[in-house]
């Protein structure tokens, strides 16, 4: 009876430790995903601002697959 109780306690400690580690990893991955999404959004906004500047040429893909300046 006593040794079984020791095994149960050790098993619970290991289970709680693994659960805590997995939860921390999940939070870290979520934080990295949010950071990556924020960087991507900032890059898209920067590209949109730059595209509105004068002198920027918009290229359109022709039927032959070659990019050429579009009609503006």
C-alpha positions as CSV (number, residue, x, y, z in Angstrom):
1,X,0.0,0.0,0.0
2,X,2.8,2.5,0.9
3,X,4.9,1.9,-2.2
4,X,1.8,2.2,-4.4
5,X,1.1,5.6,-2.9
6,X,4.6,6.7,-3.6
7,X,4.3,5.7,-7.2
8,X,1.0,7.5,-7.5
9,X,2.5,10.7,-6.0
10,X,5.5,10.5,-8.3
11,X,3.3,9.9,-11.3
12,X,1.1,13.0,-10.4
13,X,4.2,15.2,-10.0
14,X,5.5,14.1,-13.4
15,X,2.1,14.6,-15.0
16,X,1.8,18.1,-13.6
17,X,5.3,19.0,-14.7
18,X,4.7,17.8,-18.3
19,X,1.4,19.6,-18.5
20,X,3.1,22.8,-17.3
21,X,5.9,22.4,-19.8
22,X,3.4,21.8,-22.7
23,X,1.3,24.8,-21.7
24,X,4.4,27.1,-21.6
25,X,5.5,25.9,-25.0
26,X,2.0,26.5,-26.4
27,X,2.0,30.1,-25.0
28,X,5.5,30.7,-26.5
29,X,4.4,29.4,-29.9
30,X,1.3,31.6,-29.8
31,X,3.4,34.7,-28.9
32,X,5.7,33.9,-31.8
33,X,2.8,33.5,-34.2
34,X,1.3,36.9,-33.1
35,X,4.7,38.6,-33.6
36,X,5.1,37.1,-37.0
37,X,1.5,38.2,-38.0
38,X,2.2,41.7,-36.7
39,X,5.5,41.9,-38.7
40,X,3.7,40.7,-41.8
41,X,0.9,43.2,-41.4
42,X,3.5,46.0,-40.9
43,X,5.2,44.9,-44.1
44,X,1.9,44.9,-46.1
45,X,1.1,48.4,-44.8
46,X,4.5,49.7,-45.7
47,X,4.2,48.2,-49.2
48,X,0.7,49.8,-49.6
49,X,2.2,53.2,-48.6
50,X,5.1,52.9,-51.0
51,X,2.7,51.8,-53.9
52,X,0.8,55.1,-53.5
53,X,4.0,57.2,-54.0
54,X,4.4,59.0,-57.3
55,X,6.7,57.4,-59.8
56,X,5.8,53.8,-58.8
57,X,5.1,51.7,-61.9
58,X,2.5,49.0,-61.7
59,X,3.4,45.9,-63.7
60,X,0.7,43.7,-65.2
61,X,1.3,40.2,-66.5
62,X,0.6,39.8,-70.2
63,X,-0.8,36.8,-72.0
64,X,2.7,35.6,-72.7
65,X,3.6,35.7,-69.0
66,X,5.9,38.7,-69.2
67,X,5.3,41.6,-66.8
68,X,4.9,45.0,-68.5
69,X,3.8,48.4,-67.2
70,X,0.0,48.6,-67.0
71,X,-2.3,51.2,-68.5
72,X,-2.8,53.9,-66.0
